Amino acid sequence: MAALKRLTDRVPFDAAGFVSAMAWAALAFASLRTQPVPALFLVAVMLIAWTALAVAWRRARGMGEARLSGRIWTWAIVFRLVGLLAEPVLEDDHYRFLWDGYRFAETGNPYGVAPAEFFGDESIPPEQQRVLGSVNHPHLATIYGPAAQWGFRLAHAISPASILSWKLLLTLADLTTIALLARIAAPANVLLYAWCPLSIQETAFNGHPEALGVLAMVAAVRWSFAGKGTLSGAAIALAAGVKITGGLLAPLLWWRSGWKAVSGTIIAVLALWGPFWIRGSLTELPALSAMSGEWEFNSSVFGLLSWTAGREWAQWVCLAGLAAIALHQARAMRGKVQWPRGDHVYGGFFLLAPVVNPWYMLWVLPFAAIRPRAWTIAALVLVSVSYLHGLNWGGGALAPYEHPAWLRPLEYGGVAIAAWLGRGSFKEVAG
């Protein structure tokens, strides 16, 4: 009977992996044949992959750890290999990554000069001219931190103007994060990260740099609990060096690990940003300032406050709210031997942020794996509907980046309902 039970768990598990792989293959094929890929097709693929993950999750609890771990890894690698062979789907941010890598290699400083200033420059190589012509928001300099820039430069050194080398680096980082989580959490929890459709689509397919920052962030938390405060502080600075949002956990780690973590952060900040500051560059800060002061996309609380009371007032209220969340979590973490509630920190941040792109939610993912909750899973599932905006959907009835009136109530309302009802659909089985 035990052998039959194992078989009845393994077959549906592998069937779920196969169905998910076929869905990803269909998306990859569509990306190579049709650009842009229809937004509803992407949403359908994500729904299939999430359903397959739900089936695998239910079956994982009845499987032995050794067999389960092997199957998790096998399918996780298959999904990502499919994504590596695909073209980015409904995203063009990768052209900025390729351009930054080229400028960094050429001048040693990718900051301060907007791509638009190179329009018409015949000294730019032809392959980089094609990249330059596709960079979005070319009037703005880059918003990516120095750690991401070193990644762009390495990818450029491997293969200039090619997204494949960059996506390969990200995939290696993503797989390393899975390996780290496998030393912390039970295999069934690791499954949530390893098969997460949002991670596969935004990393292996679209090449967003969050995977590098998430790896550094997970390492920072691990080192904090291992008593390696200096390394922990340096790693969280490295996470912030990919995207500034990667540093949101820094106060929690400083509070827990003390001056060693603070000193590690200071040393890493000087090493990462210092060479550019010496050259008089303000790095990514001017572009980030422009973005935060002007852009709004897929927001919730910020959007409502901005609409009712004005953008400036909404910014101050949301900053105060974020500070309160960080302070509360830092005090709750002091002296405890449990992982920080990064899901609360990042969940609060994304409720208050003016821009919430789907790939931003990858910062929540490792905490959702360590401590699964219905609301975090719902947020990871529903955020992809934000691709249904005026550039991708609506037949011209919507302005660029404008969502239909029903979309945000569906997205954030779904998360709220999951938070209200989810009292045990996902159990914490972290080790």
C-alpha positions as CSV (number, residue, x, y, z in Angstrom):
1,M,0.0,0.0,0.0
2,A,2.9,2.4,0.8
3,A,4.4,1.7,-2.6
4,L,1.0,2.4,-4.3
5,K,0.6,5.6,-2.3
6,R,4.1,6.8,-3.4
7,L,3.2,6.0,-7.0
8,T,-0.1,7.8,-6.9
9,D,1.8,10.9,-5.6
10,R,4.7,10.7,-8.1
11,V,2.6,10.3,-11.2
12,P,0.4,13.4,-10.7
13,F,3.5,15.4,-9.5
14,D,5.4,14.6,-12.7
15,A,2.3,15.1,-14.8
16,A,2.0,18.6,-13.3
17,G,5.6,19.2,-14.2
18,F,5.0,18.0,-17.7
19,V,1.9,20.2,-18.2
20,S,3.8,23.2,-16.9
21,A,6.7,22.5,-19.2
22,M,4.4,22.3,-22.2
23,A,2.8,25.6,-21.2
24,W,6.2,27.3,-21.0
25,A,7.2,25.7,-24.3
26,A,4.1,27.2,-25.9
27,L,4.9,30.6,-24.6
28,A,8.5,30.3,-25.8
29,F,7.4,29.2,-29.2
30,A,4.9,32.1,-29.4
31,S,7.7,34.6,-28.4
32,L,9.9,33.4,-31.2
33,R,7.1,33.5,-33.8
34,T,4.9,36.5,-32.7
35,Q,5.9,39.8,-31.2
36,P,4.3,41.1,-29.2
37,V,2.8,37.9,-27.6
38,P,-0.9,38.4,-26.9
39,A,-1.3,39.5,-23.3
40,L,-4.2,37.1,-22.7
41,F,-2.1,34.2,-23.9
42,L,0.6,35.1,-21.3
43,V,-2.1,35.3,-18.6
44,A,-3.4,31.9,-19.7
45,V,0.0,30.3,-19.6
46,M,0.6,31.7,-16.1
47,L,-2.7,30.3,-14.9
48,I,-1.9,26.8,-16.3
49,A,1.6,26.9,-14.6
50,W,0.1,28.1,-11.3
51,T,-2.5,25.3,-11.4
52,A,0.2,22.7,-12.1
53,L,2.1,24.1,-9.1
54,A,-0.9,23.7,-6.9
55,V,-1.3,20.1,-8.0
56,A,2.4,19.4,-7.4
57,W,2.2,21.1,-4.0
58,R,-0.7,18.9,-2.8
59,R,1.2,15.7,-3.9
60,A,4.5,16.8,-2.5
61,R,3.4,16.2,1.1
62,G,3.1,12.5,0.4
63,M,6.5,12.0,-1.2
64,G,9.8,11.2,0.4
65,E,12.2,14.1,0.6
66,A,15.0,12.5,-1.6
67,R,12.6,11.7,-4.5
68,L,10.8,15.0,-4.1
69,S,13.9,17.1,-4.1
70,G,15.2,15.4,-7.3
71,R,11.9,16.0,-9.1
72,I,11.7,19.6,-7.9
73,W,15.2,20.3,-9.3
74,T,14.6,18.4,-12.6
75,W,11.5,20.3,-13.5
76,A,12.8,23.6,-12.2
77,I,15.8,23.3,-14.5
78,V,13.6,22.3,-17.5
79,F,11.3,25.3,-17.0
80,R,14.2,27.7,-16.9
81,L,16.0,26.1,-19.9
82,V,12.8,26.7,-21.9
83,G,12.8,30.3,-20.8
84,L,16.4,30.8,-21.8
85,L,15.6,29.9,-25.4
86,A,12.7,32.3,-25.6
87,E,12.5,36.0,-26.4
88,P,11.3,38.3,-23.6
89,V,7.5,38.5,-23.4
90,L,5.7,41.9,-23.4
91,E,8.8,43.5,-21.9
92,D,11.6,45.6,-23.4
93,D,13.7,46.4,-20.3
94,H,16.4,44.0,-21.5
95,Y,17.5,46.6,-24.1
96,R,18.5,48.9,-21.2
97,F,20.5,46.1,-19.6
98,L,22.4,45.5,-22.8
99,W,23.0,49.2,-23.4
100,D,24.2,49.7,-19.8
101,G,26.6,46.8,-20.2
102,Y,28.0,48.3,-23.4
103,R,28.4,51.8,-21.9
104,F,30.1,50.4,-18.8
105,A,32.5,48.4,-20.9
106,E,33.3,51.4,-23.1
107,T,33.6,54.2,-20.5
108,G,33.8,52.5,-17.1
109,N,30.7,54.5,-16.0
110,P,27.1,53.7,-17.2
111,Y,25.6,56.6,-15.3
112,G,24.7,60.2,-16.0
113,V,24.1,60.1,-19.7
114,A,20.7,59.3,-21.1
115,P,20.6,56.9,-24.1
116,A,18.8,59.6,-26.2
117,E,22.0,61.6,-26.2
118,F,23.6,58.9,-28.5
119,F,20.9,59.0,-31.1
120,G,22.6,59.6,-34.4
121,D,26.0,58.8,-33.1
122,E,27.6,56.9,-36.0
123,S,30.5,55.6,-33.8
124,I,28.1,53.3,-32.0
125,P,28.5,49.7,-33.4
126,P,25.6,48.5,-35.6
127,E,24.5,45.8,-33.0
128,Q,24.5,48.4,-30.3
129,Q,22.6,50.8,-32.6
130,R,19.8,48.2,-32.8
131,V,19.8,48.0,-29.0
132,L,19.8,51.8,-28.5
133,G,16.9,52.2,-30.8
134,S,14.8,49.9,-28.6
135,V,15.7,51.3,-25.1
136,N,12.5,52.5,-23.3
137,H,12.4,55.9,-21.7
138,P,15.6,56.9,-23.5
139,H,15.5,60.4,-22.1
140,L,16.3,59.0,-18.6
141,A,19.6,57.7,-17.4
142,T,19.7,54.2,-15.9
143,I,17.9,53.4,-12.6
144,Y,20.0,50.2,-11.9
145,G,22.5,50.1,-9.1
146,P,26.2,49.2,-9.4
147,A,25.8,45.5,-8.5
148,A,23.4,45.1,-11.4
149,Q,25.7,47.1,-13.6
150,W,28.6,44.7,-13.0
151,G,26.3,41.9,-14.0
152,F,25.4,43.8,-17.2
153,R,29.1,44.3,-17.9
154,L,29.9,40.6,-17.4
155,A,27.1,39.6,-19.7
156,H,28.4,42.1,-22.3
157,A,31.9,40.6,-22.0
158,I,30.5,37.1,-22.7
159,S,28.4,38.1,-25.6
160,P,27.7,41.8,-26.6
161,A,24.2,42.8,-27.4
162,S,22.9,39.3,-26.5
163,I,20.2,38.8,-23.9
164,L,21.1,35.1,-23.6
165,S,24.3,35.6,-21.6
166,W,22.5,37.9,-19.2
167,K,19.6,35.5,-18.7
168,L,22.0,32.7,-18.1
169,L,23.7,34.6,-15.3
170,L,20.3,35.3,-13.7
171,T,19.3,31.7,-14.0
172,L,22.4,30.6,-12.2
173,A,21.6,33.1,-9.5
174,D,18.0,31.8,-9.3
175,L,19.1,28.2,-9.0
176,T,21.6,29.2,-6.3
177,T,18.8,30.7,-4.3
178,I,16.9,27.5,-4.6
179,A,19.9,25.6,-3.2
180,L,20.1,28.1,-0.3
181,L,16.4,27.7,0.5
182,A,16.7,23.9,0.3
183,R,19.1,24.2,3.3
184,I,16.5,26.2,5.3
185,A,13.0,24.9,4.3
186,A,11.3,21.6,3.7
187,P,11.2,20.5,0.1
188,A,7.5,21.2,-0.3
189,N,8.2,24.8,0.6
190,V,11.2,25.0,-1.8
191,L,8.8,23.8,-4.5
192,L,6.9,27.1,-4.2
193,Y,10.1,29.0,-5.2
194,A,11.5,26.6,-7.7
195,W,8.3,26.2,-9.7
196,C,6.9,29.7,-9.1
197,P,5.6,30.9,-12.5
198,L,6.3,34.5,-11.8
199,S,10.0,33.8,-11.1
200,I,10.3,31.7,-14.3
201,Q,8.6,34.2,-16.5
202,E,10.3,37.3,-15.2
203,T,13.8,35.8,-14.8
204,A,14.3,33.1,-17.4
205,F,12.0,34.6,-20.0
206,N,12.3,38.4,-19.4
207,G,15.7,38.7,-17.7
208,H,14.8,41.1,-14.9
209,P,17.7,41.6,-12.5
210,E,15.8,40.8,-9.3
211,A,17.2,37.3,-9.2
212,L,20.6,38.7,-8.4
213,G,19.3,40.9,-5.6
214,V,17.1,38.1,-4.1
215,L,20.1,35.8,-3.9
216,A,22.1,38.5,-2.0
217,M,19.1,39.1,0.3
218,V,18.6,35.5,1.1
219,A,22.4,35.1,1.8
220,A,22.2,38.2,4.0
221,V,19.5,36.7,6.2
222,R,21.3,33.4,6.4
223,W,24.5,35.0,7.5
224,S,22.8,37.1,10.1
225,F,21.4,34.0,11.7
226,A,24.8,32.2,11.4
227,G,26.4,35.0,13.5
228,K,28.3,36.4,10.4
229,G,27.1,40.0,10.8
230,T,29.7,41.6,8.6
231,L,29.0,39.3,5.7
232,S,25.3,39.8,6.3
233,G,25.6,43.6,6.1
234,A,27.7,43.4,3.0
235,A,25.2,41.1,1.3
236,I,22.2,43.3,2.0
237,A,24.2,46.2,0.5
238,L,24.8,44.0,-2.5
239,A,21.0,43.4,-2.8
240,A,20.4,47.2,-2.7
241,G,23.1,47.5,-5.4
242,V,20.9,45.6,-7.7
243,K,17.7,47.5,-6.9
244,I,17.4,50.0,-4.1
245,T,14.4,48.1,-2.8
246,G,16.8,45.2,-2.0
247,G,18.0,47.2,1.0
248,L,14.6,47.3,2.7
249,L,15.6,44.6,5.2
250,A,18.9,46.4,6.1
251,P,17.4,48.0,9.3
252,L,16.1,44.6,10.5
253,L,19.5,42.9,10.0
254,W,21.4,45.9,11.6
255,W,19.0,45.7,14.6
256,R,19.6,42.0,14.9
257,S,23.4,41.7,14.2
258,G,24.5,45.1,15.5
259,W,27.6,47.1,14.5
260,K,29.1,44.2,12.6
261,A,26.3,44.3,10.1
262,V,26.4,48.1,9.9
263,S,30.1,48.1,9.2
264,G,29.7,45.4,6.6
265,T,27.1,47.5,4.9
266,I,29.2,50.6,4.9
267,I,32.2,48.8,3.5
268,A,30.1,47.3,0.7
269,V,28.4,50.6,-0.1
270,L,31.8,52.3,-0.4
271,A,33.1,49.5,-2.6
272,L,30.1,49.4,-4.9
273,W,29.1,53.1,-5.2
274,G,32.4,54.7,-4.2
275,P,34.3,54.4,-7.5
276,F,31.4,56.2,-9.3
277,W,31.1,58.9,-6.6
278,I,34.8,59.6,-6.9
279,R,34.2,60.3,-10.6
280,G,31.5,62.8,-9.7
281,S,28.6,60.5,-10.6
282,L,25.4,60.4,-8.6
283,T,24.9,56.9,-9.9
284,E,21.2,55.8,-10.2
285,L,19.8,58.4,-7.8
286,P,18.7,61.1,-10.3
287,A,16.8,58.7,-12.5
288,L,15.2,57.0,-9.4
289,S,14.2,60.5,-8.2
290,A,12.5,61.3,-11.5
291,M,10.8,57.9,-11.5
292,S,9.4,58.2,-8.0
293,G,8.3,61.8,-8.6
294,E,6.5,61.2,-11.9
295,W,5.5,57.6,-12.4
296,E,2.5,55.6,-11.2
297,F,1.7,52.1,-12.3
298,N,-0.4,49.4,-10.7
299,S,-0.4,51.0,-7.3
300,S,-3.1,50.6,-4.6
301,V,-2.9,52.7,-1.5
302,F,-0.6,55.3,-3.1
303,G,-2.9,55.6,-6.1
304,L,-5.9,56.1,-3.9
305,L,-4.2,58.7,-1.7
306,S,-2.7,60.5,-4.7
307,W,-6.1,60.6,-6.4
308,T,-7.9,62.0,-3.3
309,A,-5.2,64.2,-1.7
310,G,-2.5,64.8,-4.2
311,R,0.8,63.1,-5.0
312,E,3.0,65.0,-2.6
313,W,0.8,64.2,0.4
314,A,0.5,60.6,-0.7
315,Q,4.3,60.3,-0.9
316,W,4.8,61.5,2.7
317,V,2.0,59.3,4.1
318,C,3.3,56.2,2.4
319,L,6.9,56.9,3.5
320,A,5.7,57.3,7.1
321,G,3.8,54.0,6.7
322,L,6.8,52.2,5.4
323,A,9.0,53.5,8.2
324,A,6.4,52.3,10.8
325,I,6.3,48.8,9.2
326,A,10.1,48.5,9.2
327,L,10.3,49.7,12.9
328,H,7.7,47.3,14.0
329,Q,9.4,44.3,12.2
330,A,12.8,45.3,13.5
331,R,11.6,45.3,17.1
332,A,9.8,42.0,16.6
333,M,12.9,40.4,15.2
334,R,15.3,41.5,18.0
335,G,16.9,38.5,19.6
336,K,14.6,35.9,17.9
337,V,15.7,32.9,16.0
338,Q,13.2,33.1,13.2
339,W,13.4,34.6,9.8
340,P,12.3,38.2,9.4
341,R,8.9,38.9,8.2
342,G,10.1,40.0,4.8
343,D,6.7,39.2,3.5
344,H,5.3,41.9,5.7
345,V,8.0,44.4,4.9
346,Y,7.8,44.0,1.1
347,G,4.1,43.4,1.2
348,G,3.7,46.7,3.0
349,F,6.1,48.4,0.6
350,F,4.2,47.3,-2.5
351,L,0.9,48.4,-1.0
352,L,2.4,51.9,-0.5
353,A,4.6,52.1,-3.6
354,P,3.7,54.2,-6.6
355,V,4.9,51.6,-9.1
356,V,4.3,47.9,-8.7
357,N,5.6,46.0,-11.8
358,P,5.1,42.2,-11.7
359,W,8.8,41.4,-11.3
360,Y,8.9,43.6,-8.2
361,M,7.0,40.9,-6.3
362,L,10.0,38.5,-6.7
363,W,11.4,40.2,-3.5
364,V,8.5,38.7,-1.6
365,L,8.9,35.2,-3.1
366,P,11.6,33.7,-0.8
367,F,9.6,34.7,2.3
368,A,6.5,33.2,0.7
369,A,8.4,30.0,0.4
370,I,9.8,30.0,3.9
371,R,6.4,31.0,5.5
372,P,3.6,30.4,2.9
373,R,0.5,32.4,3.4
374,A,-2.6,32.6,1.2
375,W,-2.2,36.3,0.7
376,T,1.4,36.1,-0.5
377,I,0.5,33.4,-2.9
378,A,-2.5,35.3,-4.1
379,A,-0.3,38.4,-4.7
380,L,2.2,36.4,-6.7
381,V,-0.5,34.9,-8.8
382,L,-2.6,38.0,-9.4
383,V,0.2,40.6,-10.1
384,S,0.7,39.3,-13.7
385,V,-2.8,40.6,-14.7
386,S,-1.1,44.0,-14.6
387,Y,0.3,43.2,-18.1
388,L,-3.2,43.9,-19.3
389,H,-2.6,47.6,-19.9
390,G,-3.0,50.0,-22.8
391,L,0.3,49.0,-24.6
392,N,-0.6,45.3,-24.6
393,W,-4.3,45.0,-24.5
394,G,-7.6,46.9,-25.1
395,G,-7.4,47.5,-28.8
396,G,-6.4,51.2,-28.4
397,A,-9.2,52.0,-26.0
398,L,-6.7,52.5,-23.2
399,A,-3.8,54.9,-22.9
400,P,-0.3,53.4,-22.6
401,Y,0.1,51.7,-19.2
402,E,-3.5,52.5,-18.4
403,H,-5.5,49.6,-16.8
404,P,-9.2,48.9,-17.3
405,A,-11.2,50.0,-14.4
406,W,-11.9,46.5,-13.1
407,L,-8.3,45.3,-13.0
408,R,-6.9,46.7,-9.8
409,P,-10.0,45.9,-7.8
410,L,-9.6,42.3,-9.1
411,E,-5.9,42.2,-8.3
412,Y,-5.8,43.8,-4.9
413,G,-9.3,42.7,-3.9
414,G,-8.2,39.1,-4.6
415,V,-5.2,39.5,-2.3
416,A,-7.4,41.1,0.4
417,I,-9.9,38.2,0.2
418,A,-7.1,35.7,0.4
419,A,-5.7,37.5,3.5
420,W,-9.2,37.4,5.1
421,L,-10.0,33.8,4.3
422,G,-6.6,32.1,4.3
423,R,-6.3,30.5,7.7
424,G,-4.4,27.3,6.8
425,S,-4.4,26.6,3.1
426,F,-0.7,26.8,3.3
427,K,1.2,25.5,6.3
428,E,4.5,26.7,7.5
429,V,6.9,23.8,7.2
430,A,10.2,25.7,7.2
431,G,13.1,24.0,8.9
